[in-house]
Amino acid sequence: MKSPNKFPRWQALLLLSICLVAAFAPRLPLADYSSMQVSQQLVPPQFTSSPFLGTDAQGRDMLSRLIYGARISLSVGIFGTLVALLIGVPFGAVAGLGSPRRDGLMMRLADALESIPMVVFILFMLSVLQEYRIELASIGFGRLQLFFIAIGILFWLPTARVVRAECLGIKKKAFVDAAHSQGMSSLHIFKHHILPQLWPAIGSMLIITLPRVILMEAFLSFLGLGVEAPAVSWGRLASDGMATLNPLVDAAWLLYLPSIALVGCLLLFQRLASWARDYVNLNT
């Protein structure tokens, strides 16, 4: 068997470092990302002295805002991906392991949902969740958490299709027939015989979906439909930077700094996703 691509160790370490810096941002000696200083407005990046990456139009430190923006962007990516998996894996398994009629009905439903434009779908989900915002707020779900859920719901369909395809192949194998012949329940067979076979595909979809969720959050926040002030994300920072640009103000760093951070992080995730996809393809 052909050996899989070499694990991208350095890319993984760099990505892990970004995640750790974002996770422990409150413990780092950073300036307050929301503190406004009129005397420090639009200071360009210094690189060797504070403010290292400059300030924005309100005098807020861009290094702090980038790091705290990473917290939101990565959190949306992680929790949105988990929501997508929690919906997509059961849906795909039920469709793939069920009768042909059930499979057909469920996949027609998936086709119908997939035909809805993404922006329209996310706006619909946010409006529905907003209707129950008071009830959800009572259990700790604010607008940001609702956004996590809504964007995760947007990405469950590809996961469901992959899991369904895997289940269609696995259920025809001899060990599944042998388990049925021994009188094992369908739940027992799924838990002990089918689910272990699905983990590589699920892990691959996790790595593939995560950068897509991050990019969608950035796109929606850039349009003003996602993260709202005072919270910051890379998409929100890029949107603020674009709004600041004009012929009289040379503050391009407000746009290119969050853009570079976003693109760099997505490229790292894409390299891991490419390795995971090749690994699964070569071991199935």
C-alpha beads as a LAMMPS data file, in Angstrom:
LAMMPS data file: protein, C-alpha beads

284 atoms
283 bonds

1 atom types
1 bond types

-500.0 500.0 xlo xhi
-500.0 500.0 ylo yhi
-500.0 500.0 zlo zhi

Masses

1 110.0

Atoms # bond

1 1 1 0.000 0.000 0.000
2 1 1 1.197 3.465 -0.864
3 1 1 2.361 5.363 2.219
4 1 1 0.385 8.484 3.116
5 1 1 1.818 11.978 2.865
6 1 1 4.207 12.845 5.663
7 1 1 2.490 14.413 8.650
8 1 1 2.939 18.224 8.457
9 1 1 4.688 18.460 11.815
10 1 1 5.894 22.053 11.616
11 1 1 2.559 23.347 10.363
12 1 1 0.807 21.487 13.170
13 1 1 3.194 22.929 15.780
14 1 1 2.698 26.453 14.445
15 1 1 -1.067 26.018 14.485
16 1 1 -0.922 24.622 18.021
17 1 1 1.141 27.646 19.086
18 1 1 -1.479 30.017 17.652
19 1 1 -4.235 28.155 19.483
20 1 1 -2.319 28.228 22.780
21 1 1 -1.579 31.959 22.511
22 1 1 -5.254 32.627 21.778
23 1 1 -6.421 30.362 24.608
24 1 1 -4.151 31.967 27.220
25 1 1 -4.491 35.551 25.945
26 1 1 -5.994 36.836 29.253
27 1 1 -2.847 35.679 31.074
28 1 1 -0.434 37.332 28.642
29 1 1 0.993 40.842 29.258
30 1 1 -1.139 42.451 26.559
31 1 1 -2.787 45.848 26.380
32 1 1 -6.549 45.944 26.867
33 1 1 -7.938 45.189 23.416
34 1 1 -10.999 47.409 24.014
35 1 1 -9.235 50.348 25.707
36 1 1 -9.458 53.524 23.578
37 1 1 -6.668 56.106 23.644
38 1 1 -7.378 59.257 21.643
39 1 1 -3.715 60.288 21.696
40 1 1 -2.699 56.976 20.079
41 1 1 -5.060 56.933 17.099
42 1 1 -3.797 55.285 13.884
43 1 1 -0.232 54.753 15.061
44 1 1 1.488 52.629 12.371
45 1 1 3.197 49.332 13.297
46 1 1 6.500 49.843 15.129
47 1 1 7.604 46.156 15.155
48 1 1 10.450 46.876 17.596
49 1 1 8.588 48.868 20.243
50 1 1 5.049 49.271 21.548
51 1 1 2.580 49.396 19.878
52 1 1 4.243 46.622 17.883
53 1 1 1.441 46.284 15.318
54 1 1 0.107 49.814 15.598
55 1 1 -3.309 51.020 16.722
56 1 1 -6.703 51.461 15.106
57 1 1 -8.849 54.561 14.608
58 1 1 -9.833 54.536 18.302
59 1 1 -6.276 54.073 19.556
60 1 1 -6.756 50.398 20.474
61 1 1 -3.731 48.115 20.347
62 1 1 -3.824 45.971 17.183
63 1 1 -1.645 43.170 18.579
64 1 1 -4.094 42.625 21.432
65 1 1 -7.055 42.856 19.080
66 1 1 -5.529 40.306 16.703
67 1 1 -4.869 37.829 19.509
68 1 1 -8.306 38.274 21.052
69 1 1 -9.769 38.117 17.552
70 1 1 -8.085 34.739 17.167
71 1 1 -9.929 33.556 20.299
72 1 1 -13.298 34.292 18.703
73 1 1 -12.405 33.056 15.213
74 1 1 -10.942 29.783 16.484
75 1 1 -13.769 29.318 19.000
76 1 1 -16.350 29.709 16.244
77 1 1 -14.382 27.231 14.153
78 1 1 -14.111 24.630 16.914
79 1 1 -17.615 24.859 18.360
80 1 1 -19.242 25.329 14.961
81 1 1 -17.465 22.215 13.707
82 1 1 -18.568 20.222 16.769
83 1 1 -22.180 21.286 16.140
84 1 1 -21.815 20.197 12.510
85 1 1 -20.477 16.797 13.600
86 1 1 -23.140 16.313 16.276
87 1 1 -25.836 16.789 13.630
88 1 1 -24.139 15.333 10.564
89 1 1 -22.782 12.082 12.011
90 1 1 -26.115 10.765 13.411
91 1 1 -28.021 11.942 10.325
92 1 1 -25.578 10.269 7.946
93 1 1 -25.458 7.077 10.009
94 1 1 -29.251 6.780 10.220
95 1 1 -29.558 7.370 6.471
96 1 1 -26.744 5.024 5.481
97 1 1 -27.709 2.172 7.793
98 1 1 -31.466 2.453 7.251
99 1 1 -33.724 1.100 4.548
100 1 1 -33.383 2.386 0.968
101 1 1 -36.654 4.297 1.372
102 1 1 -35.484 6.047 4.539
103 1 1 -32.132 6.772 2.936
104 1 1 -33.822 8.286 -0.105
105 1 1 -36.142 10.501 1.934
106 1 1 -33.362 11.765 4.196
107 1 1 -31.034 12.547 1.313
108 1 1 -33.805 14.401 -0.559
109 1 1 -34.187 16.512 2.576
110 1 1 -30.436 17.118 2.558
111 1 1 -30.582 18.101 -1.127
112 1 1 -33.387 20.578 -0.404
113 1 1 -31.458 22.177 2.465
114 1 1 -28.289 22.323 0.380
115 1 1 -30.110 24.269 -2.340
116 1 1 -30.746 27.190 0.046
117 1 1 -28.128 29.982 -0.328
118 1 1 -25.765 29.953 2.645
119 1 1 -26.231 33.595 3.637
120 1 1 -30.027 33.240 3.523
121 1 1 -29.805 30.072 5.611
122 1 1 -27.561 31.620 8.266
123 1 1 -29.808 34.693 8.525
124 1 1 -32.833 32.435 8.916
125 1 1 -31.139 30.387 11.641
126 1 1 -30.035 33.510 13.517
127 1 1 -33.555 34.948 13.364
128 1 1 -35.070 31.686 14.638
129 1 1 -32.568 31.439 17.477
130 1 1 -33.111 35.114 18.315
131 1 1 -36.810 34.364 18.894
132 1 1 -35.761 32.209 21.842
133 1 1 -32.881 34.410 22.982
134 1 1 -34.413 35.073 26.412
135 1 1 -34.891 31.382 27.157
136 1 1 -31.438 30.582 25.777
137 1 1 -29.835 33.445 27.721
138 1 1 -31.194 31.934 30.928
139 1 1 -29.003 28.870 30.326
140 1 1 -25.931 30.886 29.318
141 1 1 -26.406 31.230 25.560
142 1 1 -25.785 34.790 24.340
143 1 1 -25.716 36.075 20.775
144 1 1 -22.178 34.803 20.222
145 1 1 -23.125 31.286 21.325
146 1 1 -26.192 31.433 19.079
147 1 1 -23.884 32.356 16.219
148 1 1 -21.750 29.283 17.001
149 1 1 -24.833 27.076 16.719
150 1 1 -26.184 28.741 13.580
151 1 1 -22.923 28.516 11.679
152 1 1 -22.440 24.900 12.792
153 1 1 -25.882 23.985 11.466
154 1 1 -24.767 25.409 8.127
155 1 1 -21.957 22.848 7.745
156 1 1 -23.471 19.546 8.839
157 1 1 -24.552 18.433 5.358
158 1 1 -21.084 17.533 3.965
159 1 1 -20.358 15.533 7.124
160 1 1 -23.677 13.704 6.803
161 1 1 -22.918 12.758 3.189
162 1 1 -19.458 11.422 4.030
163 1 1 -20.731 9.379 7.003
164 1 1 -23.630 8.029 4.923
165 1 1 -21.253 6.903 2.168
166 1 1 -19.010 5.181 4.717
167 1 1 -21.984 3.435 6.340
168 1 1 -23.296 2.204 2.980
169 1 1 -19.985 0.448 2.415
170 1 1 -19.483 -0.843 5.960
171 1 1 -22.939 -2.394 6.372
172 1 1 -22.264 -4.740 3.435
173 1 1 -19.154 -6.222 5.019
174 1 1 -19.033 -9.762 6.364
175 1 1 -18.381 -8.860 10.005
176 1 1 -21.630 -6.859 10.117
177 1 1 -23.596 -9.804 8.701
178 1 1 -21.921 -12.082 11.251
179 1 1 -22.924 -9.765 14.092
180 1 1 -26.539 -9.743 12.877
181 1 1 -26.549 -13.548 12.646
182 1 1 -25.483 -13.763 16.305
183 1 1 -28.561 -11.793 17.344
184 1 1 -26.783 -8.574 18.290
185 1 1 -28.938 -5.444 18.382
186 1 1 -28.506 -2.730 15.762
187 1 1 -27.337 -0.284 18.444
188 1 1 -24.711 -2.746 19.707
189 1 1 -23.481 -3.391 16.167
190 1 1 -23.229 0.314 15.432
191 1 1 -21.429 1.101 18.689
192 1 1 -18.919 -1.751 18.646
193 1 1 -18.477 -2.621 14.970
194 1 1 -19.457 0.300 12.737
195 1 1 -18.548 3.410 14.749
196 1 1 -14.851 2.419 15.125
197 1 1 -14.704 2.181 11.334
198 1 1 -16.114 5.709 11.035
199 1 1 -13.615 7.489 13.293
200 1 1 -10.999 8.136 10.557
201 1 1 -13.626 9.714 8.297
202 1 1 -15.078 11.737 11.187
203 1 1 -11.619 12.988 12.169
204 1 1 -10.900 13.927 8.583
205 1 1 -14.183 15.839 8.294
206 1 1 -13.414 17.659 11.548
207 1 1 -10.120 18.984 10.164
208 1 1 -11.664 19.772 6.764
209 1 1 -14.738 21.520 8.184
210 1 1 -12.953 23.666 10.761
211 1 1 -11.245 26.085 8.309
212 1 1 -14.465 26.354 6.308
213 1 1 -16.331 27.431 9.424
214 1 1 -13.622 29.968 10.290
215 1 1 -13.771 31.399 6.768
216 1 1 -17.573 31.616 6.863
217 1 1 -17.442 33.436 10.205
218 1 1 -14.933 35.905 8.768
219 1 1 -17.112 36.439 5.692
220 1 1 -20.266 37.042 7.721
221 1 1 -18.492 39.289 10.230
222 1 1 -16.942 41.255 7.370
223 1 1 -20.471 41.865 6.055
224 1 1 -21.644 42.878 9.535
225 1 1 -23.783 39.764 10.014
226 1 1 -21.580 37.911 12.488
227 1 1 -19.562 38.996 15.505
228 1 1 -20.635 42.363 16.903
229 1 1 -18.695 44.918 18.965
230 1 1 -17.256 44.889 21.557
231 1 1 -16.303 41.314 20.608
232 1 1 -13.615 41.027 17.935
233 1 1 -12.762 38.419 15.337
234 1 1 -10.439 38.506 12.352
235 1 1 -13.378 39.087 10.023
236 1 1 -14.675 41.892 12.203
237 1 1 -11.219 43.508 12.329
238 1 1 -10.921 43.307 8.529
239 1 1 -14.341 44.936 8.219
240 1 1 -13.329 47.754 10.576
241 1 1 -10.077 48.191 8.653
242 1 1 -11.908 48.422 5.341
243 1 1 -14.272 51.030 6.798
244 1 1 -11.297 53.126 7.937
245 1 1 -9.593 53.211 4.542
246 1 1 -10.024 56.381 2.523
247 1 1 -7.834 58.617 0.306
248 1 1 -7.019 60.880 3.261
249 1 1 -5.988 58.162 5.736
250 1 1 -3.111 55.762 5.105
251 1 1 -3.919 52.971 7.564
252 1 1 -3.668 49.890 5.370
253 1 1 -2.335 47.793 8.273
254 1 1 -5.831 47.752 9.762
255 1 1 -6.914 45.641 6.794
256 1 1 -3.851 43.606 5.916
257 1 1 -2.927 42.481 9.464
258 1 1 -6.196 40.572 10.170
259 1 1 -6.264 39.408 6.548
260 1 1 -2.762 37.925 6.814
261 1 1 -3.644 36.271 10.136
262 1 1 -6.809 34.758 8.663
263 1 1 -5.211 33.537 5.432
264 1 1 -2.172 32.136 7.245
265 1 1 -4.316 30.199 9.715
266 1 1 -6.537 28.858 6.931
267 1 1 -3.504 27.683 4.953
268 1 1 -2.197 25.808 7.996
269 1 1 -5.554 24.121 8.517
270 1 1 -5.767 23.353 4.802
271 1 1 -2.398 21.587 4.914
272 1 1 -3.588 19.441 7.814
273 1 1 -6.887 18.782 6.027
274 1 1 -5.049 17.685 2.887
275 1 1 -2.936 15.260 4.909
276 1 1 -6.001 13.896 6.731
277 1 1 -7.912 13.401 3.478
278 1 1 -4.998 11.530 1.883
279 1 1 -4.512 9.437 5.019
280 1 1 -8.156 8.353 5.078
281 1 1 -8.213 7.633 1.336
282 1 1 -5.118 5.457 1.587
283 1 1 -6.367 3.514 4.605
284 1 1 -9.932 2.738 3.491

Bonds

1 1 1 2
2 1 2 3
3 1 3 4
4 1 4 5
5 1 5 6
6 1 6 7
7 1 7 8
8 1 8 9
9 1 9 10
10 1 10 11
11 1 11 12
12 1 12 13
13 1 13 14
14 1 14 15
15 1 15 16
16 1 16 17
17 1 17 18
18 1 18 19
19 1 19 20
20 1 20 21
21 1 21 22
22 1 22 23
23 1 23 24
24 1 24 25
25 1 25 26
26 1 26 27
27 1 27 28
28 1 28 29
29 1 29 30
30 1 30 31
31 1 31 32
32 1 32 33
33 1 33 34
34 1 34 35
35 1 35 36
36 1 36 37
37 1 37 38
38 1 38 39
39 1 39 40
40 1 40 41
41 1 41 42
42 1 42 43
43 1 43 44
44 1 44 45
45 1 45 46
46 1 46 47
47 1 47 48
48 1 48 49
49 1 49 50
50 1 50 51
51 1 51 52
52 1 52 53
53 1 53 54
54 1 54 55
55 1 55 56
56 1 56 57
57 1 57 58
58 1 58 59
59 1 59 60
60 1 60 61
61 1 61 62
62 1 62 63
63 1 63 64
64 1 64 65
65 1 65 66
66 1 66 67
67 1 67 68
68 1 68 69
69 1 69 70
70 1 70 71
71 1 71 72
72 1 72 73
73 1 73 74
74 1 74 75
75 1 75 76
76 1 76 77
77 1 77 78
78 1 78 79
79 1 79 80
80 1 80 81
81 1 81 82
82 1 82 83
83 1 83 84
84 1 84 85
85 1 85 86
86 1 86 87
87 1 87 88
88 1 88 89
89 1 89 90
90 1 90 91
91 1 91 92
92 1 92 93
93 1 93 94
94 1 94 95
95 1 95 96
96 1 96 97
97 1 97 98
98 1 98 99
99 1 99 100
100 1 100 101
101 1 101 102
102 1 102 103
103 1 103 104
104 1 104 105
105 1 105 106
106 1 106 107
107 1 107 108
108 1 108 109
109 1 109 110
110 1 110 111
111 1 111 112
112 1 112 113
113 1 113 114
114 1 114 115
115 1 115 116
116 1 116 117
117 1 117 118
118 1 118 119
119 1 119 120
120 1 120 121
121 1 121 122
122 1 122 123
123 1 123 124
124 1 124 125
125 1 125 126
126 1 126 127
127 1 127 128
128 1 128 129
129 1 129 130
130 1 130 131
131 1 131 132
132 1 132 133
133 1 133 134
134 1 134 135
135 1 135 136
136 1 136 137
137 1 137 138
138 1 138 139
139 1 139 140
140 1 140 141
141 1 141 142
142 1 142 143
143 1 143 144
144 1 144 145
145 1 145 146
146 1 146 147
147 1 147 148
148 1 148 149
149 1 149 150
150 1 150 151
151 1 151 152
152 1 152 153
153 1 153 154
154 1 154 155
155 1 155 156
156 1 156 157
157 1 157 158
158 1 158 159
159 1 159 160
160 1 160 161
161 1 161 162
162 1 162 163
163 1 163 164
164 1 164 165
165 1 165 166
166 1 166 167
167 1 167 168
168 1 168 169
169 1 169 170
170 1 170 171
171 1 171 172
172 1 172 173
173 1 173 174
174 1 174 175
175 1 175 176
176 1 176 177
177 1 177 178
178 1 178 179
179 1 179 180
180 1 180 181
181 1 181 182
182 1 182 183
183 1 183 184
184 1 184 185
185 1 185 186
186 1 186 187
187 1 187 188
188 1 188 189
189 1 189 190
190 1 190 191
191 1 191 192
192 1 192 193
193 1 193 194
194 1 194 195
195 1 195 196
196 1 196 197
197 1 197 198
198 1 198 199
199 1 199 200
200 1 200 201
201 1 201 202
202 1 202 203
203 1 203 204
204 1 204 205
205 1 205 206
206 1 206 207
207 1 207 208
208 1 208 209
209 1 209 210
210 1 210 211
211 1 211 212
212 1 212 213
213 1 213 214
214 1 214 215
215 1 215 216
216 1 216 217
217 1 217 218
218 1 218 219
219 1 219 220
220 1 220 221
221 1 221 222
222 1 222 223
223 1 223 224
224 1 224 225
225 1 225 226
226 1 226 227
227 1 227 228
228 1 228 229
229 1 229 230
230 1 230 231
231 1 231 232
232 1 232 233
233 1 233 234
234 1 234 235
235 1 235 236
236 1 236 237
237 1 237 238
238 1 238 239
239 1 239 240
240 1 240 241
241 1 241 242
242 1 242 243
243 1 243 244
244 1 244 245
245 1 245 246
246 1 246 247
247 1 247 248
248 1 248 249
249 1 249 250
250 1 250 251
251 1 251 252
252 1 252 253
253 1 253 254
254 1 254 255
255 1 255 256
256 1 256 257
257 1 257 258
258 1 258 259
259 1 259 260
260 1 260 261
261 1 261 262
262 1 262 263
263 1 263 264
264 1 264 265
265 1 265 266
266 1 266 267
267 1 267 268
268 1 268 269
269 1 269 270
270 1 270 271
271 1 271 272
272 1 272 273
273 1 273 274
274 1 274 275
275 1 275 276
276 1 276 277
277 1 277 278
278 1 278 279
279 1 279 280
280 1 280 281
281 1 281 282
282 1 282 283
283 1 283 284
